[in-house]
Amino acid sequence: MGKARFSNDFKLDAIKQITERGYSVADVSQRLGVSTHSLYGWIKRYAASPGAAVKDDHPAEIRRLKTELARVTEERDILKKATAYFAKDAK
């Protein structure tokens, strides 16, 4: 049985699932049918190339920050409602 050949787009998508979406290497490996060794090699190779990492870094960071902002805003709103509820009961 020969070695499977994967396109660069496939490799970059697999890496994004790990680095941007937060999936574990084992999860991605199992779902895509790629060895964990290959995934770690791809991460090392493509993270080392400055063109790909810098070009895709800003949109990924913006997405991550927007997600974090939404979560923190929701937590704040819940705490505000809880504070108002308990303040009403204390009177």
C-alpha positions as CSV (number, residue, x, y, z in Angstrom):
1,M,0.0,0.0,0.0
2,G,1.5,3.3,-1.0
3,K,1.7,6.6,0.8
4,A,-1.3,8.8,0.6
5,R,-0.8,12.2,-0.9
6,F,-2.7,15.1,0.5
7,S,-3.1,18.6,-1.1
8,N,-1.8,21.7,0.6
9,D,-5.3,22.9,1.0
10,F,-6.2,19.7,2.8
11,K,-3.2,20.1,5.1
12,L,-3.9,23.7,5.9
13,D,-7.5,22.9,6.7
14,A,-6.4,20.1,9.0
15,I,-4.0,22.5,10.8
16,K,-6.7,25.2,11.1
17,Q,-9.0,22.7,12.8
18,I,-6.3,22.2,15.5
19,T,-4.9,25.7,15.8
20,E,-8.0,27.9,15.2
21,R,-11.0,25.7,16.1
22,G,-9.4,24.1,19.1
23,Y,-9.8,20.5,18.2
24,S,-7.3,18.0,19.5
25,V,-4.7,16.4,17.2
26,A,-6.1,13.0,18.1
27,D,-9.7,14.1,17.1
28,V,-8.6,15.5,13.8
29,S,-6.4,12.5,13.1
30,Q,-9.2,10.1,13.7
31,R,-11.8,12.1,11.7
32,L,-9.6,12.7,8.7
33,G,-7.8,9.3,8.7
34,V,-4.3,10.9,9.0
35,S,-1.7,9.8,11.5
36,T,-1.0,12.2,14.4
37,H,2.7,12.1,13.3
38,S,1.7,13.6,10.0
39,L,-0.4,16.3,11.6
40,Y,2.4,17.3,13.9
41,G,4.8,17.4,10.9
42,W,2.4,19.6,9.0
43,I,1.9,21.9,11.9
44,K,5.7,22.3,12.2
45,R,6.2,22.8,8.5
46,Y,3.4,25.3,7.9
47,A,3.8,27.2,11.1
48,A,7.5,27.7,10.2
49,S,6.7,29.3,6.8
50,P,6.2,33.0,7.6
51,G,4.0,33.7,4.6
52,A,1.2,31.3,5.5
53,A,1.2,32.0,9.2
54,V,1.3,35.8,9.0
55,K,-1.3,36.0,6.2
56,D,-3.9,33.9,8.1
57,D,-3.0,35.0,11.6
58,H,-5.0,38.3,11.7
59,P,-8.5,36.9,10.7
60,A,-8.0,34.0,13.0
61,E,-7.1,36.3,15.9
62,I,-10.1,38.5,15.1
63,R,-12.5,35.5,15.1
64,R,-11.0,34.3,18.4
65,L,-11.4,37.7,20.0
66,K,-15.0,38.1,18.8
67,T,-15.9,34.7,20.3
68,E,-14.2,35.6,23.6
69,L,-16.0,39.0,23.7
70,A,-19.4,37.4,23.1
71,R,-18.7,34.9,25.9
72,V,-17.6,37.5,28.3
73,T,-20.5,39.8,27.5
74,E,-22.9,37.0,28.1
75,E,-21.3,36.2,31.4
76,R,-21.5,39.9,32.4
77,D,-25.2,40.1,31.5
78,I,-25.9,37.0,33.6
79,L,-24.1,38.4,36.6
80,K,-26.0,41.7,36.2
81,K,-29.3,39.9,36.3
82,A,-28.3,37.8,39.3
83,T,-27.1,40.9,41.2
84,A,-30.5,42.7,40.5
85,Y,-32.4,39.5,41.6
86,F,-30.5,39.1,44.8
87,A,-30.6,42.8,45.6
88,K,-34.4,42.8,45.2
89,D,-34.7,39.9,47.7
90,A,-32.4,41.6,50.3
91,K,-34.9,44.5,50.7
